[in-house]
Amino acid sequence: MRRIAAALIAVGMAMSIVPAASAAEGNELTNIRTGLHAGFDRVVFDFNGPRPSVSEYRTTQLEHCASGKPISALGDEFLVVSMQPANAHNYTGPRAFNTPGLAKVRSVSNTCDFEAHLDFAIGYATKGRAYKISFLDNPTRVVVDITNS
């Protein structure tokens, strides 16, 4: 009887874990694009799965989420965009790059890719710059606009 109960508990635990892992695996970063527009700079994160939840915060110093080691990137201030569930495990594009063709955005840097938690920091000139985060579908995109004024 104890073996059956232990087996049922193990199966129940495995079933509760699999959906979260599957959701993260199906929400891979596939591309990052930047663009200069009239009045704003745009950073776009493309995904092959559903819309991730997004949160953000500003900081003046970057560090890697797992190690805590400082990350060097261009910018007077950084907007860190956190996306969950999402990952970039198979992403082959650049994870950190400067953006010399943009008006205010200076850099884009990956600061976390761990346990379905994906963070990118967008470095820009002049602290306190206004921004807007939105979504587009087919394919799923997280769009970050940083104003130039």
C-alpha positions in Angstrom: 0.0 0.0 0.0 2.8 2.4 0.8 4.5 1.7 -2.5 1.3 2.6 -4.4 0.9 5.8 -2.4 4.5 6.7 -3.0 4.1 6.0 -6.8 0.9 8.2 -7.0 2.6 11.0 -5.2 5.7 10.8 -7.5 3.4 10.8 -10.6 1.4 13.8 -9.3 4.6 15.8 -8.6 6.0 15.0 -12.1 2.8 16.0 -13.7 2.7 19.4 -11.9 6.3 20.1 -13.0 6.1 19.1 -16.7 3.7 21.9 -17.8 5.9 24.7 -16.5 9.0 23.2 -18.2 7.2 22.7 -21.4 5.8 26.2 -21.5 9.3 27.6 -21.0 10.8 25.3 -23.7 8.2 26.4 -26.2 8.9 30.1 -25.6 12.4 30.6 -27.0 13.9 33.9 -28.0 14.5 33.7 -31.8 15.6 37.2 -32.7 16.5 40.7 -31.4 16.1 43.7 -33.6 16.6 47.4 -33.1 15.4 50.4 -35.1 15.5 54.2 -35.2 12.0 55.8 -35.6 10.8 59.4 -35.5 10.8 60.3 -31.8 11.9 56.9 -30.4 14.3 54.0 -30.6 12.9 50.5 -30.7 14.1 47.2 -29.4 12.1 44.1 -30.4 12.4 40.6 -28.9 10.9 37.8 -31.1 9.6 34.5 -29.5 8.4 31.2 -30.9 5.8 30.7 -28.2 3.1 32.6 -26.3 3.4 36.0 -24.8 5.6 36.0 -21.8 4.8 38.0 -18.7 6.9 41.2 -18.6 8.2 43.4 -15.8 10.8 46.0 -15.9 13.0 48.2 -13.6 15.6 50.9 -14.0 19.2 50.7 -12.7 22.6 52.3 -13.2 24.6 49.1 -12.7 24.2 45.7 -14.2 25.0 42.3 -12.8 24.5 38.8 -14.0 21.5 37.1 -12.2 23.3 33.8 -11.4 26.8 34.9 -10.5 26.2 38.5 -9.4 29.2 39.5 -11.4 29.1 43.1 -12.9 28.2 43.4 -16.6 29.8 46.2 -18.5 27.6 47.9 -21.1 27.1 51.4 -22.6 24.4 53.6 -21.1 23.8 56.3 -18.4 20.9 54.2 -17.2 19.5 50.8 -18.0 15.9 49.5 -18.4 16.0 45.8 -17.5 13.1 44.0 -19.2 12.3 40.6 -17.5 10.3 38.1 -19.5 8.8 34.9 -18.0 8.4 32.1 -19.0 11.0 32.6 -21.7 14.6 31.5 -22.4 17.4 31.9 -24.9 19.1 28.5 -24.6 19.1 27.9 -28.3 19.4 31.6 -29.4 22.4 31.9 -31.7 22.4 35.7 -32.2 24.3 38.3 -30.1 23.5 38.4 -26.4 25.2 41.8 -26.0 25.8 44.5 -28.5 26.1 48.2 -29.0 23.7 50.2 -31.1 25.6 53.1 -32.7 22.9 53.8 -35.3 20.2 54.7 -32.7 19.5 58.2 -31.2 19.4 57.3 -27.5 19.7 53.5 -27.0 23.4 52.7 -26.6 23.4 48.9 -25.9 21.4 45.7 -25.4 22.7 43.1 -22.9 21.5 39.7 -21.7 21.6 39.7 -17.9 19.7 36.5 -17.1 18.7 33.3 -18.8 17.9 30.9 -16.0 14.9 28.7 -15.1 12.5 30.3 -17.6 13.5 33.8 -16.6 15.0 35.9 -19.3 16.3 39.5 -18.7 17.8 42.0 -21.2 19.1 45.4 -20.2 18.6 48.3 -22.6 21.3 51.0 -22.0 20.4 54.5 -23.0 21.7 58.1 -22.8 20.3 60.4 -20.1 18.7 59.0 -17.0 14.9 58.9 -16.5 14.0 58.5 -20.2 10.4 57.6 -21.0 9.6 54.2 -22.4 6.7 52.0 -23.5 6.5 48.2 -23.6 3.9 46.6 -25.8 3.3 43.2 -27.6 2.8 42.2 -31.2 1.6 38.7 -32.3 2.2 36.3 -35.2 5.1 35.9 -34.2 5.1 36.9 -30.6 7.1 40.0 -30.0 7.9 42.1 -27.0 8.5 45.7 -28.2 10.3 48.3 -26.1 10.2 51.9 -27.3 12.6 54.5 -25.7 11.8 58.1 -26.4 14.4 60.4 -28.0 13.2 63.6 -26.4 
